[in-house]
């Protein structure tokens, strides 16, 4: 069976992400920190990004990078490493991803890089599109939780590039 371009790039991205996360996984696994805690820490870092963006943009940028690393690379890799990945964890990760992105939009809006009305409309339609994508993709599929969330690098990348 021939792989699609999306599948090929997703596999390459997963390999790269695994290499970046690997040095941290064994250390974090020993501390009993959960993947969900990593996702929540990414949200906290993004709240700090919003807090500092007006007063110290370098500190804000540092929190943005930390949030991207925690929420974009480390949380899922840790779940796979610990073999604790579940639909509930994917759902929490997806909610944290959306929250992080909304906080990013709010922060950049607060320093007038983005106008408020388009930012609010974009956030509204982003949440709706994610919600409907989850429903459509998972009709009739079994899950170990309430829903089976749809997550993926390319789905988020397309959304961010659209904005």
Backbone as a chain_set.jsonl record, in Angstrom:
{"seq": "XXXXXXXXXXXXXXXXXXXXXXXXXXXXXXXXXXXXXXXXXXXXXXXXXXXXXXXXXXXXXXXXXXXXXXXXXXXXXXXXXXXXXXXXXXXXXXXXXXXXXXXXXXXXXXXXXXXXXXXXXXXXXXXXXXXXXXXXXXXXXXXXXXXXXXXXXXXXXXXXXXX", "coords": {"N": [[0.839, -1.183, 0.0], [0.584, 2.172, -0.867], [2.027, 4.96, 0.724], [0.596, 8.034, 1.808], [1.482, 11.473, 1.25], [1.107, 12.973, 3.549], [1.195, 10.976, 5.55], [3.831, 10.073, 5.26], [5.318, 12.406, 5.975], [4.354, 12.777, 8.532], [5.333, 10.504, 9.839], [8.109, 11.01, 9.634], [8.267, 13.361, 11.116], [7.461, 12.393, 13.609], [9.614, 10.688, 14.193], [11.712, 12.556, 14.435], [10.711, 14.071, 16.555], [10.713, 12.131, 18.55], [13.477, 11.683, 18.844], [14.296, 14.162, 19.848], [12.906, 14.249, 22.268], [13.795, 11.99, 23.632], [16.177, 12.117, 25.421], [15.074, 13.263, 27.69], [13.027, 11.657, 28.603], [13.515, 9.271, 30.215], [14.531, 10.405, 32.551], [12.369, 12.041, 33.383], [10.42, 10.082, 33.688], [11.281, 8.76, 35.969], [10.608, 10.547, 37.943], [7.929, 10.37, 38.298], [6.165, 12.113, 37.1], [3.288, 12.909, 35.308], [2.073, 12.54, 31.9], [-0.163, 14.196, 31.48], [0.293, 16.171, 33.392], [2.482, 17.414, 32.257], [1.266, 18.514, 30.002], [-0.468, 20.343, 31.268], [1.457, 21.984, 32.441], [2.502, 23.16, 30.17], [0.366, 24.813, 29.476], [0.375, 26.536, 31.693], [2.85, 27.776, 31.286], [2.22, 29.166, 28.973], [0.314, 30.931, 29.948], [1.997, 32.471, 31.514], [3.503, 33.528, 29.437], [1.596, 35.269, 28.284], [1.289, 36.954, 30.473], [3.815, 38.204, 30.673], [4.235, 39.387, 28.185], [3.774, 42.087, 27.6], [5.514, 43.448, 29.312], [8.125, 42.271, 29.364], [9.419, 41.069, 26.683], [11.35, 39.181, 25.968], [11.442, 37.375, 28.084], [8.833, 36.507, 27.895], [8.967, 35.273, 25.382], [10.705, 33.167, 26.013], [9.054, 31.649, 27.715], [7.143, 30.956, 25.834], [8.623, 29.266, 24.12], [9.257, 27.209, 25.941], [6.704, 26.275, 26.547], [5.918, 25.351, 24.006], [7.733, 23.257, 23.683], [7.078, 21.56, 25.862], [4.306, 21.023, 25.476], [4.129, 20.412, 22.794], [6.019, 18.478, 22.166], [6.976, 16.896, 24.374], [4.868, 15.853, 26.081], [3.182, 13.905, 24.731], [5.163, 12.11, 23.899], [6.114, 11.219, 26.351], [3.83, 9.909, 27.308], [3.649, 7.801, 25.465], [6.095, 6.564, 26.013], [5.746, 5.736, 28.685], [3.709, 4.072, 28.249], [1.072, 4.824, 28.743], [-0.754, 6.031, 27.18], [-3.944, 7.163, 26.236], [-7.402, 7.567, 25.246], [-8.599, 9.479, 26.856], [-6.347, 10.881, 27.794], [-5.442, 11.882, 25.331], [-7.561, 13.556, 24.784], [-7.351, 15.442, 26.877], [-4.844, 16.466, 26.178], [-5.497, 17.61, 23.713], [-7.326, 19.606, 24.48], [-5.619, 21.164, 26.04], [-3.802, 21.92, 24.014], [-5.46, 23.536, 22.407], [-6.094, 25.511, 24.272], [-3.549, 26.586, 24.773], [-2.99, 27.642, 22.233], [-5.052, 29.535, 22.025], [-4.369, 31.243, 24.123], [-1.952, 32.158, 23.111], [-2.87, 33.639, 20.887], [-4.4, 35.518, 22.304], [-2.356, 36.799, 23.766], [-0.748, 37.909, 21.702], [-2.635, 39.57, 20.617], [-2.975, 41.333, 22.704], [-0.757, 42.969, 22.546], [-1.202, 44.242, 20.261], [-0.522, 43.011, 17.825], [-2.263, 41.494, 16.481], [-5.53, 42.106, 15.389], [-8.407, 42.509, 17.501], [-11.122, 41.585, 16.77], [-10.886, 39.816, 14.424], [-9.249, 37.927, 15.723], [-10.882, 36.893, 17.791], [-12.962, 35.789, 16.26], [-11.515, 33.888, 14.799], [-10.58, 32.188, 16.887], [-13.025, 31.206, 17.815], [-14.045, 29.794, 15.54], [-11.984, 27.984, 15.24], [-12.169, 26.321, 17.506], [-14.726, 25.241, 17.063], [-14.259, 23.901, 14.6], [-12.366, 21.971, 15.363], [-13.908, 20.512, 17.181], [-15.993, 19.496, 15.526], [-14.425, 18.023, 13.75], [-13.455, 16.011, 15.405], [-15.823, 14.645, 16.01], [-16.691, 13.825, 13.41], [-14.508, 12.261, 12.501], [-14.547, 10.124, 14.232], [-16.918, 8.711, 14.253], [-18.695, 5.879, 15.06], [-16.44, 4.497, 15.987], [-14.641, 2.625, 18.456], [-13.838, 3.494, 21.843], [-11.795, 4.211, 24.741], [-12.739, 5.984, 26.464], [-14.929, 8.846, 26.944], [-15.015, 10.114, 24.427], [-13.219, 9.707, 21.337], [-10.555, 11.404, 20.681], [-9.322, 13.409, 17.958], [-6.151, 13.891, 17.043], [-3.194, 15.466, 15.854], [-0.264, 16.383, 14.079], [-0.372, 17.596, 11.506], [-3.022, 18.431, 11.247], [-3.162, 20.471, 13.173], [-1.085, 22.142, 12.208], [-2.084, 22.953, 9.709], [-4.256, 24.442, 10.592], [-2.969, 26.525, 12.029], [-1.411, 27.695, 10.014], [-3.395, 28.589, 8.338], [-4.419, 30.717, 9.795]], "CA": [[0.0, 0.0, 0.0], [1.378, 3.387, -1.01], [1.789, 5.938, 1.782], [0.307, 9.389, 1.369], [2.485, 12.463, 1.622], [0.878, 13.318, 4.955], [1.682, 9.871, 6.382], [5.295, 10.093, 5.2], [5.835, 13.505, 6.769], [3.997, 12.534, 9.926], [6.299, 9.538, 10.358], [9.403, 11.69, 9.785], [8.146, 14.291, 12.234], [7.432, 11.571, 14.822], [10.986, 10.235, 14.449], [12.449, 13.718, 14.921], [10.181, 14.399, 17.876], [11.19, 11.096, 19.475], [14.896, 11.934, 19.098], [14.414, 15.352, 20.695], [12.347, 13.955, 23.59], [14.424, 10.814, 24.246], [17.037, 12.356, 26.587], [14.3, 13.725, 28.843], [11.98, 10.714, 28.99], [13.888, 8.411, 31.339], [14.641, 11.263, 33.725], [11.028, 12.442, 33.815], [9.71, 8.874, 34.111], [11.7, 8.455, 37.338], [10.001, 11.509, 38.868], [6.497, 10.059, 38.359], [5.374, 13.187, 36.497], [2.412, 12.32, 34.296], [1.962, 13.299, 30.647], [-1.156, 15.26, 31.649], [0.96, 17.253, 34.13], [3.316, 18.124, 31.277], [0.334, 19.325, 29.209], [-0.903, 21.462, 32.109], [2.609, 22.891, 32.596], [2.552, 23.929, 28.929], [-0.655, 25.87, 29.582], [0.872, 27.504, 32.679], [3.899, 28.562, 30.613], [1.595, 30.096, 28.036], [-0.275, 31.994, 30.776], [3.126, 33.348, 31.84], [3.796, 34.244, 28.196], [0.631, 36.377, 28.197], [1.578, 37.861, 31.588], [5.052, 38.951, 30.451], [4.423, 39.874, 26.819], [3.813, 43.555, 27.562], [6.592, 44.019, 30.111], [9.44, 41.737, 29.008], [9.126, 40.166, 25.576], [12.305, 38.074, 25.938], [10.958, 36.388, 29.058], [7.622, 35.943, 27.28], [9.412, 34.364, 24.318], [11.24, 31.967, 26.663], [7.904, 30.842, 28.136], [6.541, 30.426, 24.605], [9.431, 28.12, 23.697], [9.085, 26.128, 26.914], [5.358, 25.739, 26.33], [5.925, 24.591, 22.751], [8.464, 22.009, 23.921], [6.313, 20.698, 26.761], [3.011, 20.63, 24.934], [4.234, 19.936, 21.424], [6.959, 17.377, 22.0], [7.25, 16.031, 25.514], [3.741, 15.179, 26.734], [2.819, 12.694, 23.998], [6.3, 11.18, 23.929], [6.129, 10.614, 27.681], [2.706, 8.966, 27.374], [4.034, 6.601, 24.71], [7.201, 5.929, 26.74], [5.194, 5.085, 29.873], [2.603, 3.215, 27.782], [-0.153, 5.268, 29.41], [-1.566, 6.82, 26.26], [-5.355, 6.778, 26.236], [-8.247, 8.577, 24.619], [-8.766, 10.559, 27.832], [-5.121, 11.673, 27.739], [-5.451, 12.612, 24.062], [-8.548, 14.628, 24.92], [-6.739, 16.475, 27.721], [-3.802, 17.081, 25.36], [-6.126, 18.455, 22.701], [-7.858, 20.782, 25.178], [-4.444, 21.99, 26.384], [-3.314, 22.504, 22.759], [-6.365, 24.627, 22.027], [-5.928, 26.571, 25.264], [-2.255, 27.216, 24.504], [-3.098, 28.463, 21.033], [-5.912, 30.687, 22.327], [-3.571, 32.161, 24.929], [-1.007, 32.796, 22.19], [-3.629, 34.654, 20.147], [-4.732, 36.577, 23.262], [-1.134, 37.547, 24.062], [-0.353, 38.741, 20.556], [-3.66, 40.606, 20.483], [-2.781, 42.332, 23.763], [0.279, 43.924, 22.141], [-1.701, 44.796, 18.994], [-0.014, 42.354, 16.622], [-3.462, 40.963, 15.837], [-6.718, 42.873, 15.756], [-9.253, 41.681, 18.364], [-12.284, 40.927, 16.155], [-10.474, 38.595, 13.719], [-8.714, 36.96, 16.68], [-12.016, 36.242, 18.45], [-13.634, 34.954, 15.262], [-10.653, 32.745, 14.511], [-10.614, 31.264, 18.012], [-14.355, 30.577, 17.82], [-14.14, 28.813, 14.462], [-10.993, 26.943, 15.484], [-12.74, 25.377, 18.462], [-15.81, 24.524, 16.378], [-13.72, 22.983, 13.599], [-11.773, 20.844, 16.094], [-15.016, 19.733, 17.74], [-16.656, 18.751, 14.453], [-13.462, 17.057, 13.212], [-13.437, 14.881, 16.331], [-17.065, 13.888, 15.818], [-16.71, 13.197, 12.093], [-13.461, 11.253, 12.369], [-14.702, 9.014, 15.162], [-18.238, 8.095, 14.229], [-18.686, 4.419, 15.02], [-15.203, 3.88, 16.475], [-14.623, 2.344, 19.889], [-12.946, 4.341, 22.61], [-11.685, 3.834, 26.145], [-13.206, 7.122, 27.244], [-16.185, 9.392, 26.426], [-14.821, 10.306, 22.994], [-11.89, 9.352, 20.821], [-10.156, 12.657, 20.052], [-8.492, 13.429, 16.761], [-4.994, 14.761, 17.23], [-2.194, 15.262, 14.823], [0.574, 17.521, 13.746], [-0.795, 18.282, 10.289], [-4.29, 19.105, 11.498], [-2.846, 21.724, 13.859], [-0.282, 22.972, 11.336], [-2.995, 23.556, 8.74], [-5.038, 25.439, 11.294], [-2.114, 27.667, 12.34], [-1.025, 28.344, 8.763], [-4.576, 29.285, 7.841], [-4.5, 32.007, 10.458]], "C": [[0.885, 1.249, 0.0], [0.996, 4.396, 0.08], [1.511, 7.311, 1.181], [1.428, 10.314, 1.834], [2.347, 12.843, 3.095], [1.417, 12.24, 5.884], [3.208, 9.859, 6.405], [5.872, 11.19, 6.091], [5.492, 13.358, 8.236], [4.976, 11.562, 10.556], [7.672, 10.178, 10.572], [9.381, 12.648, 10.965], [8.143, 13.527, 13.555], [8.829, 11.083, 15.189], [11.826, 11.372, 15.021], [12.011, 14.072, 16.335], [10.652, 13.397, 18.918], [12.661, 11.308, 19.828], [15.093, 13.121, 20.033], [13.972, 15.032, 22.12], [13.113, 12.878, 24.346], [15.3, 11.118, 25.463], [16.262, 12.729, 27.859], [13.382, 12.649, 29.414], [12.329, 9.852, 30.201], [13.98, 9.205, 32.63], [13.263, 11.629, 34.266], [10.24, 11.235, 34.313], [10.06, 8.494, 35.547], [11.034, 9.372, 38.36], [8.506, 11.278, 39.054], [5.623, 11.239, 37.923], [4.559, 12.56, 35.374], [2.42, 13.154, 33.014], [0.928, 14.434, 30.744], [-0.571, 16.441, 32.411], [1.834, 18.082, 33.202], [2.424, 19.033, 30.416], [-0.13, 20.547, 29.99], [0.23, 22.472, 32.305], [2.787, 23.741, 31.338], [1.549, 25.072, 28.936], [-0.188, 26.947, 30.561], [1.961, 28.381, 32.056], [3.295, 29.56, 29.641], [0.86, 31.22, 28.778], [0.827, 32.987, 31.16], [3.593, 34.133, 30.616], [2.881, 35.469, 28.079], [0.937, 37.412, 29.274], [2.776, 38.764, 31.274], [5.144, 39.637, 29.092], [4.465, 41.402, 26.725], [5.034, 44.137, 28.273], [7.985, 43.534, 29.705], [9.261, 40.669, 27.928], [10.129, 39.024, 25.465], [11.911, 36.976, 26.915], [9.707, 35.705, 28.5], [7.987, 34.931, 26.194], [9.964, 33.059, 24.901], [10.094, 31.064, 27.125], [7.169, 30.251, 26.938], [7.298, 29.191, 24.127], [9.274, 26.932, 24.648], [7.722, 25.468, 26.727], [5.3, 24.882, 25.075], [6.637, 23.254, 22.934], [7.646, 21.044, 24.778], [5.07, 20.141, 26.082], [3.113, 20.046, 23.529], [5.088, 18.699, 21.257], [6.906, 16.396, 23.166], [6.046, 15.258, 26.04], [3.34, 13.874, 26.037], [3.923, 11.652, 24.013], [6.383, 10.479, 25.286], [5.0, 9.593, 27.828], [3.032, 7.672, 26.629], [5.14, 5.839, 25.437], [6.689, 5.15, 27.951], [4.085, 4.086, 29.534], [1.308, 3.523, 28.53], [-1.036, 6.084, 28.477], [-2.983, 6.248, 26.208], [-6.144, 7.864, 25.53], [-8.494, 9.752, 25.564], [-7.535, 11.471, 27.82], [-5.024, 12.487, 26.458], [-6.426, 13.778, 24.117], [-7.973, 15.773, 25.749], [-5.653, 17.208, 26.939], [-4.413, 18.033, 24.335], [-6.707, 19.728, 23.325], [-6.71, 21.72, 25.556], [-3.854, 22.65, 25.137], [-4.156, 23.701, 22.343], [-6.201, 25.803, 22.979], [-4.618, 27.321, 25.042], [-2.354, 28.129, 23.284], [-3.973, 29.693, 21.276], [-5.163, 31.713, 23.178], [-2.53, 32.872, 24.077], [-1.694, 33.918, 21.41], [-3.981, 35.818, 21.073], [-3.504, 37.433, 23.574], [-0.714, 38.447, 22.919], [-1.39, 39.824, 20.275], [-3.436, 41.708, 21.508], [-1.68, 43.334, 23.432], [0.013, 44.435, 20.718], [-1.012, 44.24, 17.745], [-1.172, 41.794, 15.798], [-4.633, 41.808, 16.299], [-7.694, 41.959, 16.507], [-10.397, 40.939, 17.663], [-11.873, 39.705, 15.328], [-9.932, 37.522, 14.664], [-9.841, 36.19, 17.361], [-12.744, 35.327, 17.476], [-12.811, 33.705, 14.949], [-10.688, 31.726, 15.638], [-11.944, 30.508, 18.065], [-14.436, 29.478, 16.767], [-13.11, 27.686, 14.612], [-11.56, 25.883, 16.422], [-13.864, 24.579, 17.81], [-15.273, 23.509, 15.376], [-13.072, 21.768, 14.258], [-12.869, 19.921, 16.622], [-15.686, 18.883, 16.666], [-15.721, 17.726, 13.811], [-13.403, 15.813, 14.092], [-14.673, 14.016, 16.11], [-17.038, 13.14, 14.498], [-15.708, 12.043, 11.995], [-13.758, 9.997, 13.192], [-16.094, 8.409, 15.212], [-18.101, 6.58, 14.125], [-17.429, 3.743, 15.505], [-15.28, 3.671, 17.987], [-13.589, 3.219, 20.578], [-12.851, 3.815, 24.038], [-12.102, 4.986, 27.06], [-14.493, 7.629, 26.629], [-16.125, 9.567, 24.914], [-13.435, 9.816, 22.616], [-11.382, 10.572, 20.061], [-9.236, 12.46, 18.855], [-7.363, 14.408, 17.012], [-4.022, 14.497, 16.101], [-1.482, 16.544, 14.48], [0.019, 18.292, 12.562], [-2.133, 18.989, 10.44], [-4.04, 20.452, 12.169], [-2.047, 22.669, 12.978], [-1.157, 23.683, 10.298], [-3.801, 24.68, 9.372], [-4.207, 26.697, 11.55], [-1.711, 28.419, 11.075], [-2.195, 29.114, 8.152], [-4.687, 30.655, 8.473], [-3.365, 32.906, 9.993]], "O": [[1.826, 1.351, 0.787], [-0.183, 4.653, 0.326], [2.11, 7.699, 0.178], [2.219, 9.961, 2.708], [3.343, 13.014, 3.798], [2.033, 12.556, 6.902], [3.81, 9.655, 7.459], [6.796, 10.946, 6.867], [6.267, 13.775, 9.097], [5.407, 11.768, 11.691], [8.325, 9.917, 11.583], [10.348, 12.741, 11.722], [8.761, 13.971, 14.523], [9.19, 11.065, 16.366], [12.567, 11.175, 15.983], [12.84, 14.34, 17.204], [10.959, 13.775, 20.049], [13.052, 11.134, 20.982], [15.957, 13.09, 20.909], [14.592, 15.494, 23.078], [13.086, 12.852, 25.576], [15.173, 10.422, 26.471], [16.751, 12.528, 28.971], [13.0, 12.718, 30.582], [11.518, 9.72, 31.118], [13.556, 8.733, 33.685], [13.019, 11.538, 35.469], [9.471, 11.354, 35.266], [9.216, 7.96, 36.266], [10.911, 9.003, 39.528], [7.883, 11.932, 39.89], [4.469, 11.344, 38.337], [5.081, 11.774, 34.584], [2.739, 14.343, 33.047], [1.12, 15.502, 30.163], [-0.898, 17.59, 32.116], [1.92, 19.302, 33.34], [2.781, 20.177, 30.137], [-0.182, 21.653, 29.452], [-0.012, 23.679, 32.332], [3.177, 24.906, 31.424], [1.843, 26.169, 28.46], [-0.337, 28.138, 30.289], [1.987, 29.591, 32.278], [3.798, 30.674, 29.498], [0.795, 32.344, 28.281], [0.613, 34.199, 31.134], [4.03, 35.276, 30.743], [3.349, 36.574, 27.804], [0.854, 38.614, 29.021], [2.749, 39.956, 31.578], [6.074, 40.413, 28.875], [5.134, 41.945, 25.846], [5.533, 45.193, 27.887], [8.932, 44.321, 29.707], [8.985, 39.508, 28.231], [9.788, 37.979, 24.91], [12.031, 35.79, 26.609], [9.543, 34.49, 28.615], [7.384, 33.862, 26.104], [9.726, 31.98, 24.358], [10.156, 29.847, 26.947], [6.626, 29.149, 27.031], [6.686, 28.184, 23.771], [9.171, 25.788, 24.207], [7.609, 24.242, 26.749], [4.699, 23.808, 25.081], [6.196, 22.235, 22.402], [7.535, 19.859, 24.462], [4.818, 18.937, 26.112], [2.256, 19.259, 23.125], [4.902, 17.943, 20.303], [6.803, 15.188, 22.954], [6.196, 14.095, 26.416], [3.179, 12.847, 26.697], [3.657, 10.455, 24.126], [6.687, 9.288, 25.359], [5.201, 8.527, 28.41], [2.726, 6.58, 27.108], [5.126, 4.609, 25.472], [7.143, 4.037, 28.215], [3.59, 3.361, 30.397], [0.553, 2.623, 28.9], [-1.964, 6.755, 28.929], [-3.189, 5.036, 26.146], [-5.625, 8.945, 25.249], [-8.588, 10.895, 25.119], [-7.67, 12.695, 27.834], [-4.583, 13.636, 26.478], [-6.163, 14.85, 23.571], [-8.093, 16.938, 25.371], [-5.548, 18.431, 27.023], [-3.903, 19.133, 24.119], [-6.585, 20.809, 22.75], [-6.825, 22.936, 25.407], [-3.448, 23.811, 25.189], [-3.626, 24.749, 21.973], [-6.171, 26.956, 22.55], [-4.582, 28.549, 25.114], [-1.858, 29.256, 23.303], [-3.663, 30.778, 20.782], [-5.31, 32.918, 22.972], [-2.251, 34.052, 24.289], [-1.155, 35.018, 21.291], [-3.875, 36.978, 20.675], [-3.603, 38.659, 23.637], [-0.364, 39.608, 23.13], [-1.05, 40.883, 19.748], [-3.674, 42.882, 21.224], [-1.668, 44.436, 23.98], [0.9, 44.988, 20.068], [-0.931, 44.923, 16.724], [-1.071, 41.643, 14.58], [-4.716, 42.181, 17.47], [-7.8, 40.774, 16.193], [-10.615, 39.761, 17.946], [-12.461, 38.639, 15.509], [-10.135, 36.331, 14.426], [-9.765, 34.969, 17.494], [-13.104, 34.205, 17.832], [-13.351, 32.604, 14.849], [-10.812, 30.528, 15.385], [-11.971, 29.307, 18.33], [-14.85, 28.358, 17.066], [-13.345, 26.565, 14.162], [-11.442, 24.687, 16.159], [-13.941, 23.363, 17.989], [-15.768, 22.384, 15.304], [-13.214, 20.65, 13.762], [-12.766, 18.698, 16.521], [-15.92, 17.692, 16.868], [-16.175, 16.67, 13.372], [-13.313, 14.694, 13.588], [-14.572, 12.791, 16.033], [-17.331, 11.945, 14.46], [-16.029, 10.978, 11.469], [-13.263, 8.917, 12.869], [-16.407, 7.662, 16.14], [-17.464, 6.068, 13.205], [-17.342, 2.517, 15.448], [-15.909, 4.451, 18.701], [-12.596, 3.63, 19.976], [-13.717, 3.066, 24.491], [-11.85, 4.965, 28.265], [-15.111, 6.905, 25.849], [-17.065, 9.213, 24.203], [-12.594, 9.549, 23.474], [-11.746, 10.758, 18.9], [-8.488, 11.487, 18.762], [-7.59, 15.607, 17.174], [-4.035, 13.435, 15.479], [-2.035, 17.639, 14.58], [-0.054, 19.52, 12.606], [-2.356, 20.033, 9.827], [-4.633, 21.46, 11.784], [-2.295, 23.874, 12.988], [-0.983, 24.875, 10.043], [-4.004, 25.734, 8.769], [-4.679, 27.81, 11.317], [-1.676, 29.649, 11.069], [-2.005, 30.158, 7.528], [-5.003, 31.637, 7.802], [-3.259, 34.048, 10.441]]}, "num_chains": 1, "name": "protein.A"}
